[in-house]
Amino acid sequence: MNRRELLKMIALTTGTAMIGGKSLFAFSDAGQSGHPFSSQDVERLDELAETILPRTDTPGAKDAGVGEFMALFVSDCYTPSEREVFYFGLAQLEARSRAAYQRDFMALSGEQRLELITELDREAMAHARQQARKQPTPAEALTIETQTAQNQTAENQSSQEHVESEDALPHYFTMMKQLTLFGFFTSEVGATEVLRYEAVPGRYDGCAPYNGEPAWAT
């Protein structure tokens, strides 16, 4: 699975394109001294990710250090508005846990955690479907952009874009689920112990057996 295939899979699984994808190719932890998440936040993210991708006969999300990855990605690749949604989501995870089970998320049993994130996943998918219905067609978007350019000053246009971006913010669980999948399958553990890994793909094999197959067209 290459990165493009992974991003497609994440979009299909969560109902929306990869959040923070515009900053993805600029993402690097080189020179980073840390992030604003506490060690308790990272531990909570690890447990959330492990509930989504648990260890079975293959490694789980905690084995790949997905919690730390999520904290770095949110800090480096999300916009300020997206980060606010993510921080709100962490608080909501605790609030929803206490409302449903009268205890913190970290104190829940595995079954209770699964019940909670299943409910959050349903809400996130419904939110994504609602947002998709609100998206204009390409022709409508072009018309809106043209009218905006003609009728608004640069300052007003920037303000309008800000309002539209606020309206289009994703559900916080969509962010958490996307980062769990992306962090795990791009980790060394996920790539080498779950996916098939070739350090140098597309090798030349001059002695491959020929069984009468037709040649490749492209």
C-alpha positions in Angstrom: 0.0 0.0 0.0 1.5 3.3 -1.1 0.6 6.7 0.5 -1.9 7.6 -2.2 -3.8 4.3 -1.6 -3.7 4.9 2.1 -5.2 8.3 1.8 -8.0 6.9 -0.4 -8.7 4.2 2.1 -8.8 6.8 4.9 -11.3 8.9 2.9 -13.5 6.0 2.3 -13.4 4.8 5.9 -14.2 8.2 7.4 -16.3 9.8 4.7 -14.0 12.8 4.1 -10.6 13.6 2.7 -7.6 13.5 4.9 -7.6 16.5 7.3 -4.3 18.3 7.3 -3.5 16.8 3.9 -2.5 20.1 2.4 0.4 20.3 4.9 1.2 16.6 4.7 4.2 16.8 2.4 5.7 19.6 4.5 5.3 17.5 7.7 8.5 16.6 9.5 9.5 16.2 13.1 13.0 17.4 12.3 14.0 20.0 14.9 10.8 19.7 16.8 11.2 20.1 20.5 7.7 18.9 21.5 4.0 19.7 21.3 1.4 21.2 23.6 -0.1 17.8 24.5 0.5 16.5 28.0 1.8 13.0 28.7 -1.7 12.2 29.9 -3.2 13.4 26.6 -0.8 11.2 24.6 -1.6 8.2 26.8 -5.4 8.9 26.3 -4.8 9.1 22.5 -2.8 5.9 22.6 -5.7 4.1 24.3 -8.3 5.6 21.9 -6.2 4.5 18.9 -5.7 1.0 20.4 -9.5 0.7 20.7 -9.8 1.5 17.0 -6.8 -0.7 16.0 -6.3 -3.3 18.8 -3.4 -5.7 19.0 -4.4 -9.2 17.9 -2.0 -11.6 16.2 -0.5 -8.5 14.7 0.6 -5.3 16.5 -1.9 -2.6 17.5 -1.9 1.2 17.5 0.0 1.5 20.8 2.8 -0.7 19.4 3.3 2.0 16.7 3.2 4.9 19.1 0.2 6.4 17.4 -0.7 8.7 20.3 2.6 10.6 20.0 2.2 10.7 16.2 -1.2 12.2 16.5 0.0 14.9 18.9 2.8 15.9 16.5 0.6 15.8 13.4 -2.1 18.0 15.0 0.5 20.5 16.2 2.4 20.6 12.8 -0.3 20.1 10.1 -3.6 21.2 11.4 -4.9 24.8 11.1 -5.6 26.7 14.3 -9.3 26.1 13.8 -8.8 22.3 13.3 -6.6 22.2 16.3 -9.3 23.7 18.4 -11.7 21.0 17.2 -9.2 18.3 18.1 -8.7 19.8 21.6 -12.4 20.0 22.1 -12.7 16.4 21.0 -10.3 15.3 23.8 -12.4 17.1 26.3 -15.6 15.6 24.8 -14.1 12.1 25.0 -13.9 12.5 28.8 -17.3 14.3 29.0 -19.1 11.6 27.0 -17.4 8.9 29.0 -18.5 10.3 32.3 -22.0 10.9 31.0 -22.5 7.4 29.8 -20.5 5.4 32.3 -19.8 7.7 35.3 -16.0 7.3 34.9 -13.1 8.7 32.9 -12.2 7.2 29.5 -9.0 5.6 30.9 -11.0 3.8 33.5 -13.5 2.2 31.0 -13.4 -1.4 30.2 -12.5 -2.5 26.7 -16.1 -3.2 25.9 -17.2 0.2 27.2 -14.5 2.0 25.1 -15.7 0.2 22.0 -19.3 1.1 22.6 -18.4 4.7 23.1 -16.2 5.1 20.0 -18.8 3.2 17.9 -21.4 5.8 18.9 -18.9 8.6 18.1 -18.1 7.0 14.8 -21.8 7.0 13.8 -22.0 10.7 14.7 -18.9 11.5 12.7 -20.1 9.7 9.6 -23.5 11.5 9.8 -21.7 14.8 10.2 -19.5 14.0 7.1 -22.6 13.1 5.0 -24.3 16.3 6.1 -21.3 18.3 5.1 -21.0 16.5 1.7 -24.6 17.5 0.9 -23.8 21.2 1.6 -20.8 21.2 -0.7 -21.5 23.1 -4.0 -20.9 21.5 -7.4 -17.7 22.6 -9.3 -19.8 24.9 -11.5 -21.5 26.4 -8.4 -18.2 26.9 -6.6 -16.7 28.6 -9.7 -19.7 31.0 -9.9 -19.5 31.8 -6.2 -15.8 32.4 -6.4 -16.3 34.7 -9.5 -19.0 36.7 -7.8 -17.0 37.0 -4.6 -14.0 38.3 -6.5 -16.2 40.9 -8.3 -18.3 42.1 -5.4 -16.0 41.9 -2.3 -12.9 43.7 -1.3 -9.9 41.6 -0.4 -10.5 42.1 3.3 -14.2 41.1 3.1 -13.3 38.1 1.0 -10.8 36.9 3.6 -13.4 37.2 6.3 -16.0 35.3 4.2 -13.5 32.5 3.6 -12.8 32.3 7.3 -16.6 31.9 8.0 -16.9 29.2 5.3 -13.9 27.3 6.7 -15.4 27.4 10.2 -18.7 26.0 8.9 -16.8 23.2 7.1 -14.9 21.9 10.1 -15.0 18.1 10.6 -16.2 16.1 13.5 -13.4 15.6 16.1 -13.7 11.8 16.0 -13.1 11.9 12.2 -9.8 13.5 12.9 -8.9 10.9 15.6 -9.8 8.0 13.4 -7.9 9.3 10.4 -4.8 9.9 12.4 -5.0 6.5 13.9 -5.1 4.8 10.5 -2.5 7.1 9.0 -0.1 6.9 11.9 -0.3 3.2 12.2 0.0 2.2 8.5 2.9 4.6 7.9 4.8 3.5 11.0 7.7 0.9 10.9 5.5 -1.6 12.8 2.5 -1.2 10.6 4.6 -1.2 7.4 6.8 -4.2 8.2 4.6 -6.4 10.4 1.1 -5.8 9.0 1.6 -4.7 5.4 4.0 -6.3 2.9 7.2 -4.3 2.9 9.9 -4.0 0.3 12.7 -1.6 1.0 13.4 -1.2 -2.7 10.2 -2.0 -4.6 10.1 -2.8 -8.3 13.3 -4.8 -8.4 14.6 -6.2 -11.7 14.4 -10.0 -11.8 16.1 -11.2 -14.9 15.4 -14.9 -14.2 11.7 -14.7 -13.6 9.9 -17.9 -14.8 7.8 -17.4 -18.0 4.5 -19.3 -18.1 3.1 -18.0 -21.4 1.5 -14.8 -20.1 1.0 -12.0 -22.6 3.3 -9.0 -22.3 2.3 -5.9 -20.4 0.6 -3.2 -22.5 2.0 -0.4 -20.4 
